[in-house]
Amino acid sequence: MWLAGRLWLFWGMRAHLSEGRRWLEAALATNPQAPAVLRSEALAGLGRLTADQGDYSRAMAHLEAALELSRGTYHRENTAYTLSTMAIVHQYQGNYDCVEPLLQESLDLSRQIGDAWGVAAVLNVLGTLALGQGEYARAVPLFEESLAHNRRIGGQRDVSVLRNNLGIAALEQGEVARAIELLQESLVLSDELEDWAGIYSCLEELSMAAHSQGEIERSTRLYAAADALRTTLGVPMPPDEMSRFERLRSDLRS
């Protein structure tokens, strides 16, 4: 149970989502008397992997169970992580009104216990929330603050994610050259880390950048590569991202 509860990050990064879910489900089923702290960690990880496969109702059920256990044991780190993951699941579905209160509680808890990784993670999600609502002046400082935290604590994967997010912010503001620079840096780092989620995300955004420059053939190739990778890995694009890419997909089909 202890090992399974910590391996989900590896499974998530390498997009071994089905494998990770099987291990976590088995660990939970065969260890019903495991300490509540370990069960909450495993349930939270299972919730995240399940959400990444698009099964949001089941993901939320796992996360609610994790939250009940972590609150019951007064484990603030697990509680903070679970709250932020619940926020991400709501965000995937476009339920934006639910997101910020969950993130604020998570951020407060992470700061109370001095969890630098937790603080950095929540700042990033707050940035993506602002980005999705077109609040670029708010999103960019949140990403930059999170990036500074991650550089201090050595969070290489999160540094890559944040370069990607800053690239998206630049792209949405028409700073295409800057966006491409950031996205290519993120893509190189994602490739070095074998972070498949980072790779397909960068390819999607670079497709968007190429399209904005009128490079339709390049845009089509990049988007097709990202789509093929998602299909192979069994990772559907969340609804909130689908709406953003709707025009691009329509243009590439025509």
PyRosetta script that sets phi, psi and omega in degrees:
from pyrosetta import init, pose_from_sequence

init()
pose = pose_from_sequence("MWLAGRLWLFWGMRAHLSEGRRWLEAALATNPQAPAVLRSEALAGLGRLTADQGDYSRAMAHLEAALELSRGTYHRENTAYTLSTMAIVHQYQGNYDCVEPLLQESLDLSRQIGDAWGVAAVLNVLGTLALGQGEYARAVPLFEESLAHNRRIGGQRDVSVLRNNLGIAALEQGEVARAIELLQESLVLSDELEDWAGIYSCLEELSMAAHSQGEIERSTRLYAAADALRTTLGVPMPPDEMSRFERLRSDLRS")
pose.set_psi(1, -44.9)
pose.set_omega(1, -179.5)
pose.set_phi(2, -59.4)
pose.set_psi(2, -46.5)
pose.set_omega(2, -178.1)
pose.set_phi(3, -67.0)
pose.set_psi(3, -45.9)
pose.set_omega(3, -178.5)
pose.set_phi(4, -60.6)
pose.set_psi(4, -38.0)
pose.set_omega(4, -179.0)
pose.set_phi(5, -67.1)
pose.set_psi(5, -16.7)
pose.set_omega(5, 179.5)
pose.set_phi(6, -105.9)
pose.set_psi(6, -17.7)
pose.set_omega(6, -178.8)
pose.set_phi(7, -80.2)
pose.set_psi(7, -12.0)
pose.set_omega(7, -175.0)
pose.set_phi(8, -61.9)
pose.set_psi(8, -29.7)
pose.set_omega(8, 177.7)
pose.set_phi(9, -63.1)
pose.set_psi(9, -40.8)
pose.set_omega(9, 176.5)
pose.set_phi(10, -63.4)
pose.set_psi(10, -48.0)
pose.set_omega(10, -179.9)
pose.set_phi(11, -60.4)
pose.set_psi(11, -39.4)
pose.set_omega(11, -179.8)
pose.set_phi(12, -66.2)
pose.set_psi(12, -44.4)
pose.set_omega(12, -178.5)
pose.set_phi(13, -65.0)
pose.set_psi(13, -41.4)
pose.set_omega(13, -179.8)
pose.set_phi(14, -85.0)
pose.set_psi(14, 1.0)
pose.set_omega(14, 179.2)
pose.set_phi(15, 60.6)
pose.set_psi(15, 32.1)
pose.set_omega(15, 172.3)
pose.set_phi(16, -89.6)
pose.set_psi(16, 62.2)
pose.set_omega(16, -169.2)
pose.set_phi(17, -70.6)
pose.set_psi(17, -45.2)
pose.set_omega(17, -179.9)
pose.set_phi(18, -64.4)
pose.set_psi(18, -42.4)
pose.set_omega(18, 178.0)
pose.set_phi(19, -61.8)
pose.set_psi(19, -45.4)
pose.set_omega(19, 179.7)
pose.set_phi(20, -62.1)
pose.set_psi(20, -41.9)
pose.set_omega(20, 178.5)
pose.set_phi(21, -62.6)
pose.set_psi(21, -41.5)
pose.set_omega(21, 179.8)
pose.set_phi(22, -61.2)
pose.set_psi(22, -44.5)
pose.set_omega(22, -179.2)
pose.set_phi(23, -64.9)
pose.set_psi(23, -44.2)
pose.set_omega(23, -178.3)
pose.set_phi(24, -68.7)
pose.set_psi(24, -41.8)
pose.set_omega(24, 177.6)
pose.set_phi(25, -62.0)
pose.set_psi(25, -40.6)
pose.set_omega(25, 179.1)
pose.set_phi(26, -66.6)
pose.set_psi(26, -42.0)
pose.set_omega(26, -179.9)
pose.set_phi(27, -62.9)
pose.set_psi(27, -41.1)
pose.set_omega(27, 178.9)
pose.set_phi(28, -68.4)
pose.set_psi(28, -38.9)
pose.set_omega(28, -178.1)
pose.set_phi(29, -70.5)
pose.set_psi(29, -34.8)
pose.set_omega(29, -175.1)
pose.set_phi(30, -93.1)
pose.set_psi(30, -5.0)
pose.set_omega(30, -179.9)
pose.set_phi(31, -130.3)
pose.set_psi(31, 58.5)
pose.set_omega(31, -176.5)
pose.set_phi(32, -64.9)
pose.set_psi(32, -21.8)
pose.set_omega(32, -179.2)
pose.set_phi(33, -99.3)
pose.set_psi(33, 11.4)
pose.set_omega(33, 178.3)
pose.set_phi(34, -62.1)
pose.set_psi(34, 153.8)
pose.set_omega(34, 178.8)
pose.set_phi(35, -54.1)
pose.set_psi(35, 144.2)
pose.set_omega(35, -176.5)
pose.set_phi(36, -58.1)
pose.set_psi(36, -34.4)
pose.set_omega(36, -179.9)
pose.set_phi(37, -62.1)
pose.set_psi(37, -43.7)
pose.set_omega(37, -179.9)
pose.set_phi(38, -69.0)
pose.set_psi(38, -39.7)
pose.set_omega(38, 178.9)
pose.set_phi(39, -65.5)
pose.set_psi(39, -37.6)
pose.set_omega(39, 179.5)
pose.set_phi(40, -66.3)
pose.set_psi(40, -38.5)
pose.set_omega(40, 177.5)
pose.set_phi(41, -62.5)
pose.set_psi(41, -46.2)
pose.set_omega(41, -178.9)
pose.set_phi(42, -64.9)
pose.set_psi(42, -41.5)
pose.set_omega(42, 179.7)
pose.set_phi(43, -66.0)
pose.set_psi(43, -38.4)
pose.set_omega(43, 178.8)
pose.set_phi(44, -66.0)
pose.set_psi(44, -43.7)
pose.set_omega(44, 177.2)
pose.set_phi(45, -63.3)
pose.set_psi(45, -41.7)
pose.set_omega(45, 177.8)
pose.set_phi(46, -62.3)
pose.set_psi(46, -39.4)
pose.set_omega(46, 177.7)
pose.set_phi(47, -60.8)
pose.set_psi(47, -42.6)
pose.set_omega(47, -179.1)
pose.set_phi(48, -67.2)
pose.set_psi(48, -45.4)
pose.set_omega(48, 179.8)
pose.set_phi(49, -63.2)
pose.set_psi(49, -39.6)
pose.set_omega(49, 179.8)
pose.set_phi(50, -65.3)
pose.set_psi(50, -40.9)
pose.set_omega(50, 177.8)
pose.set_phi(51, -63.4)
pose.set_psi(51, -39.7)
pose.set_omega(51, -179.1)
pose.set_phi(52, -65.1)
pose.set_psi(52, -19.9)
pose.set_omega(52, 174.8)
pose.set_phi(53, -92.8)
pose.set_psi(53, 4.7)
pose.set_omega(53, 173.6)
pose.set_phi(54, 88.1)
pose.set_psi(54, 6.9)
pose.set_omega(54, 179.8)
pose.set_phi(55, -96.4)
pose.set_psi(55, 78.2)
pose.set_omega(55, -168.2)
pose.set_phi(56, -72.8)
pose.set_psi(56, -36.0)
pose.set_omega(56, -179.2)
pose.set_phi(57, -67.2)
pose.set_psi(57, -41.5)
pose.set_omega(57, 178.3)
pose.set_phi(58, -69.1)
pose.set_psi(58, -38.3)
pose.set_omega(58, 178.0)
pose.set_phi(59, -59.2)
pose.set_psi(59, -44.9)
pose.set_omega(59, -178.6)
pose.set_phi(60, -66.1)
pose.set_psi(60, -34.1)
pose.set_omega(60, 177.0)
pose.set_phi(61, -63.0)
pose.set_psi(61, -42.4)
pose.set_omega(61, 177.5)
pose.set_phi(62, -63.3)
pose.set_psi(62, -42.5)
pose.set_omega(62, -177.3)
pose.set_phi(63, -68.9)
pose.set_psi(63, -37.9)
pose.set_omega(63, 177.3)
pose.set_phi(64, -64.4)
pose.set_psi(64, -38.2)
pose.set_omega(64, 176.2)
pose.set_phi(65, -65.6)
pose.set_psi(65, -40.5)
pose.set_omega(65, 178.0)
pose.set_phi(66, -63.4)
pose.set_psi(66, -41.2)
pose.set_omega(66, -178.5)
pose.set_phi(67, -66.1)
pose.set_psi(67, -40.3)
pose.set_omega(67, 178.5)
pose.set_phi(68, -60.7)
pose.set_psi(68, -42.8)
pose.set_omega(68, 179.9)
pose.set_phi(69, -68.4)
pose.set_psi(69, -43.4)
pose.set_omega(69, -176.8)
pose.set_phi(70, -69.3)
pose.set_psi(70, -37.7)
pose.set_omega(70, 175.7)
pose.set_phi(71, -67.4)
pose.set_psi(71, -37.3)
pose.set_omega(71, -179.4)
pose.set_phi(72, -65.3)
pose.set_psi(72, -27.6)
pose.set_omega(72, 179.3)
pose.set_phi(73, -101.8)
pose.set_psi(73, 5.7)
pose.set_omega(73, 179.9)
pose.set_phi(74, 55.6)
pose.set_psi(74, 35.8)
pose.set_omega(74, 180.0)
pose.set_phi(75, -92.1)
pose.set_psi(75, 97.6)
pose.set_omega(75, -170.9)
pose.set_phi(76, -69.3)
pose.set_psi(76, -32.8)
pose.set_omega(76, 179.5)
pose.set_phi(77, -64.9)
pose.set_psi(77, -47.9)
pose.set_omega(77, 178.5)
pose.set_phi(78, -64.1)
pose.set_psi(78, -39.8)
pose.set_omega(78, 179.1)
pose.set_phi(79, -61.8)
pose.set_psi(79, -45.2)
pose.set_omega(79, -179.5)
pose.set_phi(80, -61.8)
pose.set_psi(80, -45.1)
pose.set_omega(80, -179.7)
pose.set_phi(81, -63.1)
pose.set_psi(81, -44.1)
pose.set_omega(81, -177.7)
pose.set_phi(82, -63.6)
pose.set_psi(82, -41.2)
pose.set_omega(82, 178.1)
pose.set_phi(83, -61.1)
pose.set_psi(83, -43.5)
pose.set_omega(83, -179.2)
pose.set_phi(84, -67.7)
pose.set_psi(84, -33.9)
pose.set_omega(84, 178.1)
pose.set_phi(85, -70.5)
pose.set_psi(85, -38.5)
pose.set_omega(85, 174.2)
pose.set_phi(86, -59.6)
pose.set_psi(86, -39.2)
pose.set_omega(86, 177.8)
pose.set_phi(87, -61.9)
pose.set_psi(87, -41.6)
pose.set_omega(87, 179.6)
pose.set_phi(88, -63.3)
pose.set_psi(88, -40.9)
pose.set_omega(88, 179.7)
pose.set_phi(89, -64.0)
pose.set_psi(89, -42.1)
pose.set_omega(89, 175.8)
pose.set_phi(90, -62.9)
pose.set_psi(90, -41.1)
pose.set_omega(90, -179.1)
pose.set_phi(91, -64.3)
pose.set_psi(91, -42.3)
pose.set_omega(91, 177.3)
pose.set_phi(92, -52.2)
pose.set_psi(92, -37.0)
pose.set_omega(92, -174.8)
pose.set_phi(93, -91.4)
pose.set_psi(93, -0.3)
pose.set_omega(93, -180.0)
pose.set_phi(94, 80.8)
pose.set_psi(94, 16.1)
pose.set_omega(94, 178.9)
pose.set_phi(95, -89.0)
pose.set_psi(95, 68.7)
pose.set_omega(95, -167.7)
pose.set_phi(96, -68.6)
pose.set_psi(96, -27.8)
pose.set_omega(96, -178.5)
pose.set_phi(97, -63.3)
pose.set_psi(97, -25.0)
pose.set_omega(97, -177.8)
pose.set_phi(98, -84.3)
pose.set_psi(98, -17.0)
pose.set_omega(98, -164.9)
pose.set_phi(99, -75.2)
pose.set_psi(99, -53.2)
pose.set_omega(99, -170.2)
pose.set_phi(100, -63.6)
pose.set_psi(100, -41.7)
pose.set_omega(100, 177.7)
pose.set_phi(101, -59.1)
pose.set_psi(101, -39.6)
pose.set_omega(101, 177.9)
pose.set_phi(102, -64.6)
pose.set_psi(102, -42.9)
pose.set_omega(102, -179.8)
pose.set_phi(103, -67.1)
pose.set_psi(103, -37.9)
pose.set_omega(103, -179.1)
pose.set_phi(104, -65.2)
pose.set_psi(104, -42.1)
pose.set_omega(104, 177.5)
pose.set_phi(105, -64.2)
pose.set_psi(105, -41.5)
pose.set_omega(105, 178.6)
pose.set_phi(106, -61.7)
pose.set_psi(106, -43.7)
pose.set_omega(106, -180.0)
pose.set_phi(107, -63.6)
pose.set_psi(107, -43.3)
pose.set_omega(107, 179.3)
pose.set_phi(108, -60.4)
pose.set_psi(108, -45.0)
pose.set_omega(108, 179.6)
pose.set_phi(109, -63.8)
pose.set_psi(109, -43.3)
pose.set_omega(109, -179.4)
pose.set_phi(110, -62.8)
pose.set_psi(110, -38.7)
pose.set_omega(110, 178.7)
pose.set_phi(111, -70.1)
pose.set_psi(111, -37.0)
pose.set_omega(111, 178.9)
pose.set_phi(112, -59.3)
pose.set_psi(112, -38.8)
pose.set_omega(112, -175.9)
pose.set_phi(113, -98.2)
pose.set_psi(113, 3.7)
pose.set_omega(113, 178.2)
pose.set_phi(114, 69.3)
pose.set_psi(114, 33.3)
pose.set_omega(114, -179.0)
pose.set_phi(115, -88.8)
pose.set_psi(115, 93.6)
pose.set_omega(115, -175.7)
pose.set_phi(116, -63.7)
pose.set_psi(116, -38.5)
pose.set_omega(116, 178.8)
pose.set_phi(117, -63.1)
pose.set_psi(117, -44.1)
pose.set_omega(117, -180.0)
pose.set_phi(118, -63.0)
pose.set_psi(118, -42.3)
pose.set_omega(118, 178.3)
pose.set_phi(119, -60.4)
pose.set_psi(119, -47.5)
pose.set_omega(119, -178.8)
pose.set_phi(120, -61.3)
pose.set_psi(120, -41.2)
pose.set_omega(120, -178.5)
pose.set_phi(121, -64.3)
pose.set_psi(121, -43.5)
pose.set_omega(121, -178.5)
pose.set_phi(122, -69.3)
pose.set_psi(122, -38.6)
pose.set_omega(122, 177.2)
pose.set_phi(123, -58.9)
pose.set_psi(123, -39.2)
pose.set_omega(123, 178.1)
pose.set_phi(124, -63.6)
pose.set_psi(124, -45.0)
pose.set_omega(124, -178.9)
pose.set_phi(125, -66.7)
pose.set_psi(125, -38.3)
pose.set_omega(125, 174.5)
pose.set_phi(126, -59.7)
pose.set_psi(126, -37.0)
pose.set_omega(126, 177.0)
pose.set_phi(127, -64.8)
pose.set_psi(127, -42.3)
pose.set_omega(127, 179.2)
pose.set_phi(128, -67.0)
pose.set_psi(128, -33.1)
pose.set_omega(128, 177.0)
pose.set_phi(129, -64.3)
pose.set_psi(129, -47.5)
pose.set_omega(129, 178.4)
pose.set_phi(130, -63.0)
pose.set_psi(130, -40.0)
pose.set_omega(130, 179.5)
pose.set_phi(131, -60.9)
pose.set_psi(131, -44.8)
pose.set_omega(131, -179.3)
pose.set_phi(132, -64.7)
pose.set_psi(132, -22.2)
pose.set_omega(132, 179.7)
pose.set_phi(133, -98.6)
pose.set_psi(133, 7.8)
pose.set_omega(133, 177.6)
pose.set_phi(134, 77.0)
pose.set_psi(134, 14.3)
pose.set_omega(134, -178.6)
pose.set_phi(135, -94.1)
pose.set_psi(135, 71.7)
pose.set_omega(135, -172.8)
pose.set_phi(136, -66.8)
pose.set_psi(136, -35.6)
pose.set_omega(136, 179.9)
pose.set_phi(137, -64.9)
pose.set_psi(137, -25.0)
pose.set_omega(137, 176.4)
pose.set_phi(138, -88.5)
pose.set_psi(138, -37.5)
pose.set_omega(138, -175.3)
pose.set_phi(139, -65.8)
pose.set_psi(139, -47.0)
pose.set_omega(139, -172.3)
pose.set_phi(140, -61.4)
pose.set_psi(140, -47.1)
pose.set_omega(140, 177.4)
pose.set_phi(141, -61.2)
pose.set_psi(141, -34.1)
pose.set_omega(141, 176.9)
pose.set_phi(142, -65.1)
pose.set_psi(142, -44.3)
pose.set_omega(142, 177.1)
pose.set_phi(143, -62.3)
pose.set_psi(143, -42.8)
pose.set_omega(143, -178.1)
pose.set_phi(144, -66.3)
pose.set_psi(144, -38.1)
pose.set_omega(144, 177.3)
pose.set_phi(145, -66.3)
pose.set_psi(145, -43.0)
pose.set_omega(145, 177.4)
pose.set_phi(146, -62.9)
pose.set_psi(146, -40.4)
pose.set_omega(146, 178.8)
pose.set_phi(147, -61.3)
pose.set_psi(147, -41.9)
pose.set_omega(147, 178.9)
pose.set_phi(148, -62.9)
pose.set_psi(148, -42.3)
pose.set_omega(148, 176.3)
pose.set_phi(149, -59.6)
pose.set_psi(149, -47.1)
pose.set_omega(149, -175.8)
pose.set_phi(150, -67.4)
pose.set_psi(150, -33.5)
pose.set_omega(150, 175.9)
pose.set_phi(151, -65.6)
pose.set_psi(151, -36.3)
pose.set_omega(151, 179.2)
pose.set_phi(152, -68.9)
pose.set_psi(152, -37.9)
pose.set_omega(152, -174.9)
pose.set_phi(153, -96.3)
pose.set_psi(153, 0.9)
pose.set_omega(153, 176.3)
pose.set_phi(154, 76.6)
pose.set_psi(154, 30.6)
pose.set_omega(154, 179.9)
pose.set_phi(155, -84.6)
pose.set_psi(155, 78.5)
pose.set_omega(155, -173.3)
pose.set_phi(156, -61.6)
pose.set_psi(156, -41.2)
pose.set_omega(156, -179.3)
pose.set_phi(157, -64.2)
pose.set_psi(157, -39.9)
pose.set_omega(157, -179.6)
pose.set_phi(158, -72.1)
pose.set_psi(158, -30.6)
pose.set_omega(158, 173.2)
pose.set_phi(159, -60.2)
pose.set_psi(159, -42.3)
pose.set_omega(159, 178.0)
pose.set_phi(160, -63.4)
pose.set_psi(160, -45.5)
pose.set_omega(160, 179.1)
pose.set_phi(161, -59.4)
pose.set_psi(161, -42.1)
pose.set_omega(161, -176.9)
pose.set_phi(162, -71.5)
pose.set_psi(162, -34.0)
pose.set_omega(162, 172.9)
pose.set_phi(163, -62.2)
pose.set_psi(163, -41.0)
pose.set_omega(163, 175.9)
pose.set_phi(164, -59.2)
pose.set_psi(164, -49.5)
pose.set_omega(164, -177.5)
pose.set_phi(165, -64.3)
pose.set_psi(165, -38.8)
pose.set_omega(165, 175.9)
pose.set_phi(166, -66.2)
pose.set_psi(166, -33.6)
pose.set_omega(166, 175.8)
pose.set_phi(167, -65.0)
pose.set_psi(167, -41.3)
pose.set_omega(167, 177.5)
pose.set_phi(168, -62.3)
pose.set_psi(168, -43.6)
pose.set_omega(168, 179.5)
pose.set_phi(169, -60.9)
pose.set_psi(169, -42.4)
pose.set_omega(169, 178.0)
pose.set_phi(170, -63.8)
pose.set_psi(170, -42.8)
pose.set_omega(170, -180.0)
pose.set_phi(171, -61.9)
pose.set_psi(171, -43.7)
pose.set_omega(171, -178.5)
pose.set_phi(172, -66.6)
pose.set_psi(172, -21.9)
pose.set_omega(172, 178.8)
pose.set_phi(173, -97.5)
pose.set_psi(173, 8.1)
pose.set_omega(173, 176.9)
pose.set_phi(174, 83.6)
pose.set_psi(174, 7.8)
pose.set_omega(174, 178.6)
pose.set_phi(175, -90.2)
pose.set_psi(175, 71.8)
pose.set_omega(175, -167.8)
pose.set_phi(176, -67.8)
pose.set_psi(176, -43.5)
pose.set_omega(176, -178.8)
pose.set_phi(177, -61.6)
pose.set_psi(177, -43.6)
pose.set_omega(177, 177.9)
pose.set_phi(178, -64.5)
pose.set_psi(178, -40.1)
pose.set_omega(178, 179.1)
pose.set_phi(179, -61.1)
pose.set_psi(179, -46.4)
pose.set_omega(179, -178.9)
pose.set_phi(180, -61.9)
pose.set_psi(180, -41.1)
pose.set_omega(180, 178.4)
pose.set_phi(181, -59.3)
pose.set_psi(181, -48.0)
pose.set_omega(181, -179.4)
pose.set_phi(182, -66.0)
pose.set_psi(182, -42.8)
pose.set_omega(182, -178.4)
pose.set_phi(183, -66.5)
pose.set_psi(183, -38.6)
pose.set_omega(183, 178.2)
pose.set_phi(184, -67.7)
pose.set_psi(184, -37.9)
pose.set_omega(184, 175.2)
pose.set_phi(185, -61.8)
pose.set_psi(185, -43.0)
pose.set_omega(185, 179.1)
pose.set_phi(186, -64.5)
pose.set_psi(186, -40.6)
pose.set_omega(186, -179.7)
pose.set_phi(187, -63.1)
pose.set_psi(187, -42.7)
pose.set_omega(187, 178.9)
pose.set_phi(188, -62.0)
pose.set_psi(188, -45.6)
pose.set_omega(188, -179.1)
pose.set_phi(189, -67.5)
pose.set_psi(189, -40.3)
pose.set_omega(189, 177.5)
pose.set_phi(190, -60.7)
pose.set_psi(190, -40.5)
pose.set_omega(190, 178.9)
pose.set_phi(191, -64.8)
pose.set_psi(191, -41.6)
pose.set_omega(191, 178.9)
pose.set_phi(192, -62.6)
pose.set_psi(192, -37.1)
pose.set_omega(192, -177.8)
pose.set_phi(193, -86.6)
pose.set_psi(193, -4.3)
pose.set_omega(193, -173.8)
pose.set_phi(194, 54.9)
pose.set_psi(194, 42.9)
pose.set_omega(194, 179.0)
pose.set_phi(195, -93.8)
pose.set_psi(195, 93.3)
pose.set_omega(195, -173.5)
pose.set_phi(196, -65.9)
pose.set_psi(196, -34.8)
pose.set_omega(196, 177.3)
pose.set_phi(197, -62.8)
pose.set_psi(197, -41.5)
pose.set_omega(197, 177.0)
pose.set_phi(198, -64.2)
pose.set_psi(198, -37.2)
pose.set_omega(198, -178.2)
pose.set_phi(199, -66.2)
pose.set_psi(199, -50.1)
pose.set_omega(199, -177.1)
pose.set_phi(200, -68.9)
pose.set_psi(200, -30.7)
pose.set_omega(200, 177.0)
pose.set_phi(201, -65.3)
pose.set_psi(201, -44.2)
pose.set_omega(201, 178.4)
pose.set_phi(202, -62.7)
pose.set_psi(202, -42.0)
pose.set_omega(202, 179.7)
pose.set_phi(203, -61.6)
pose.set_psi(203, -41.2)
pose.set_omega(203, 178.4)
pose.set_phi(204, -61.7)
pose.set_psi(204, -44.4)
pose.set_omega(204, -177.5)
pose.set_phi(205, -71.1)
pose.set_psi(205, -36.9)
pose.set_omega(205, 176.7)
pose.set_phi(206, -66.6)
pose.set_psi(206, -31.7)
pose.set_omega(206, 173.8)
pose.set_phi(207, -63.1)
pose.set_psi(207, -43.2)
pose.set_omega(207, 178.0)
pose.set_phi(208, -61.9)
pose.set_psi(208, -42.0)
pose.set_omega(208, -180.0)
pose.set_phi(209, -64.9)
pose.set_psi(209, -43.8)
pose.set_omega(209, 179.0)
pose.set_phi(210, -62.4)
pose.set_psi(210, -40.3)
pose.set_omega(210, 178.9)
pose.set_phi(211, -62.0)
pose.set_psi(211, -40.5)
pose.set_omega(211, -179.3)
pose.set_phi(212, -65.6)
pose.set_psi(212, -22.0)
pose.set_omega(212, 178.5)
pose.set_phi(213, -95.5)
pose.set_psi(213, 4.6)
pose.set_omega(213, 179.6)
pose.set_phi(214, 80.6)
pose.set_psi(214, 10.8)
pose.set_omega(214, 179.7)
pose.set_phi(215, -89.5)
pose.set_psi(215, 74.5)
pose.set_omega(215, -170.7)
pose.set_phi(216, -66.5)
pose.set_psi(216, -41.3)
pose.set_omega(216, -179.5)
pose.set_phi(217, -63.3)
pose.set_psi(217, -44.5)
pose.set_omega(217, 178.7)
pose.set_phi(218, -65.1)
pose.set_psi(218, -42.6)
pose.set_omega(218, 178.9)
pose.set_phi(219, -59.2)
pose.set_psi(219, -42.9)
pose.set_omega(219, -179.6)
pose.set_phi(220, -63.0)
pose.set_psi(220, -43.7)
pose.set_omega(220, -179.5)
pose.set_phi(221, -63.5)
pose.set_psi(221, -44.7)
pose.set_omega(221, -178.1)
pose.set_phi(222, -64.7)
pose.set_psi(222, -44.0)
pose.set_omega(222, -179.0)
pose.set_phi(223, -67.6)
pose.set_psi(223, -38.7)
pose.set_omega(223, 178.4)
pose.set_phi(224, -62.9)
pose.set_psi(224, -39.4)
pose.set_omega(224, 178.6)
pose.set_phi(225, -65.0)
pose.set_psi(225, -42.9)
pose.set_omega(225, 178.9)
pose.set_phi(226, -64.6)
pose.set_psi(226, -43.3)
pose.set_omega(226, -178.6)
pose.set_phi(227, -64.8)
pose.set_psi(227, -40.4)
pose.set_omega(227, 178.4)
pose.set_phi(228, -64.2)
pose.set_psi(228, -39.4)
pose.set_omega(228, 179.1)
pose.set_phi(229, -66.4)
pose.set_psi(229, -43.0)
pose.set_omega(229, 176.4)
pose.set_phi(230, -59.9)
pose.set_psi(230, -44.3)
pose.set_omega(230, -178.3)
pose.set_phi(231, -63.2)
pose.set_psi(231, -45.1)
pose.set_omega(231, 179.8)
pose.set_phi(232, -61.4)
pose.set_psi(232, -39.7)
pose.set_omega(232, -176.9)
pose.set_phi(233, -84.6)
pose.set_psi(233, -13.4)
pose.set_omega(233, -178.5)
pose.set_phi(234, 72.3)
pose.set_psi(234, 39.6)
pose.set_omega(234, -178.4)
pose.set_phi(235, -120.3)
pose.set_psi(235, 97.0)
pose.set_omega(235, -179.8)
pose.set_phi(236, -71.6)
pose.set_psi(236, 154.5)
pose.set_omega(236, 175.3)
pose.set_phi(237, -72.9)
pose.set_psi(237, 130.1)
pose.set_omega(237, 179.3)
pose.set_phi(238, -62.1)
pose.set_psi(238, 154.3)
pose.set_omega(238, -179.1)
pose.set_phi(239, -55.2)
pose.set_psi(239, -38.6)
pose.set_omega(239, -178.0)
pose.set_phi(240, -66.0)
pose.set_psi(240, -32.5)
pose.set_omega(240, 176.6)
pose.set_phi(241, -78.8)
pose.set_psi(241, -34.5)
pose.set_omega(241, 178.6)
pose.set_phi(242, -56.1)
pose.set_psi(242, -42.9)
pose.set_omega(242, -178.9)
pose.set_phi(243, -64.8)
pose.set_psi(243, -35.1)
pose.set_omega(243, 179.5)
pose.set_phi(244, -68.9)
pose.set_psi(244, -35.2)
pose.set_omega(244, -177.1)
pose.set_phi(245, -92.9)
pose.set_psi(245, 2.1)
pose.set_omega(245, -174.0)
pose.set_phi(246, -59.3)
pose.set_psi(246, -46.8)
pose.set_omega(246, -178.9)
pose.set_phi(247, -64.9)
pose.set_psi(247, -41.4)
pose.set_omega(247, 179.4)
pose.set_phi(248, -59.1)
pose.set_psi(248, -48.3)
pose.set_omega(248, -179.0)
pose.set_phi(249, -61.7)
pose.set_psi(249, -40.6)
pose.set_omega(249, 179.4)
pose.set_phi(250, -63.0)
pose.set_psi(250, -43.9)
pose.set_omega(250, -180.0)
pose.set_phi(251, -65.3)
pose.set_psi(251, -38.7)
pose.set_omega(251, -177.8)
pose.set_phi(252, -72.1)
pose.set_psi(252, -27.3)
pose.set_omega(252, 178.3)
pose.set_phi(253, -76.5)
pose.set_psi(253, -26.3)
pose.set_omega(253, -173.8)
pose.set_phi(254, -81.5)
pose.dump_pdb("model.pdb")
